[in-house]
Amino acid sequence: MSVTDPEWIIRSIQTVIQKEAQALMQTLSCVDAACVDVIRLLLHIQGKVILSGMGKSGFIAQKISATMASLGISSFYVHPADLAHGDLGRLQTGDVLIILSKSGETQEFLQVLKTIQSMQIPVVLITHARMSTLGRCAQYVLCLGHIEEACELQLAPSSSTTTMLALGDALALTLARLKQVTHTDFARYHPGGTLGYSLMTASDLMRRDTYVPRVPCSATIQDTLHVMTSTQGRPGCALIVDEQQHLCGLFTDGDLRRLIEQQSLVLSASVYTVMTQNPRVVYADTQILEVQKCLRQYQIDNLPVVNAQGQVVGLIDVQDLMMDEFHDQLAT
């Protein structure tokens, strides 16, 4: 063994991963009718799913609770040591308490067990010891069986917490499938970060109403330039629409520059004769990543947003994908 021996370090890391992988495979045989009962219980509860665990199991419980919450399943974590000091008040009729305890003998839970039982709140125990004190008292026991820790000393929680996490994720994701959680539902709980951004659609960022410059087919170039200049946000384009708001074409700053270069700019001319016909469009439910791809691929700055009938419902400007200036519109 030497910190200067890279092969030994690689083998050591691989051994730990292999042991944890083996523990996960062993867990497959522990999925039984009790798991079915727990899923049915969680599917029909009226309250919240409360998770709790001490030490390393507590961190796993927090992660499982966070996963459930991200899927729209009302859930939060309570530290077991706080249960005896007032946090029992967080538990209400209709809730389900999921306890994670490898030994099933966690003292912090044993201290409040009688009180929890008197509240008639279903208790689900995820453990490695079915015949433990908690195992004998819980209404639902999900036993993972004997697991050898990846730790060489068989002390540091490793394989045991990995299997708990895997089972918790499996419960949460199975529940989400049964609840038919959609991309739209998931996006509602992830408005921030890269993940939230990737789940957005054109409808989330598009300009609406007075932020969308529109002119009728009968407008002149001069009329169109006035609308482009006076519209809030100045997107650098105008949408040419008919009386029913169907998109007929697009006139952009680029079109104006080309007319000037060709010395064919006549402000009194009809914008209909110089607009870009059949411009690229997107729909309100188009994913933002697809919108970005379209803007880059065709090297354009503006994308009209239309409905199935071809009527204008909004506008995406390249600025909207880089700035938060117009996000206040999303709530209106």
KARA-V581767 format. One line per field, one symbol per residue. burial: + if it has 24 or more other C-alpha atoms within 12 Angstrom, else -. Layout:
burial=???
This chain:
burial=---------------+--+++-++-++--++---+--++-+++-+--+++++++-+++++++++++++++++++++++++--+----+-++---++++++++++++-+++-++--+----++++++++++-++++-+++++++++-++++------++++++++++++++++++++---------++-+-------++++++++++++--+++++++-+++-+++-++--+-+++++++++---+++++++++-++--------------++++++--++++++++++-+++-++----+++++++---++++++++++++----+------
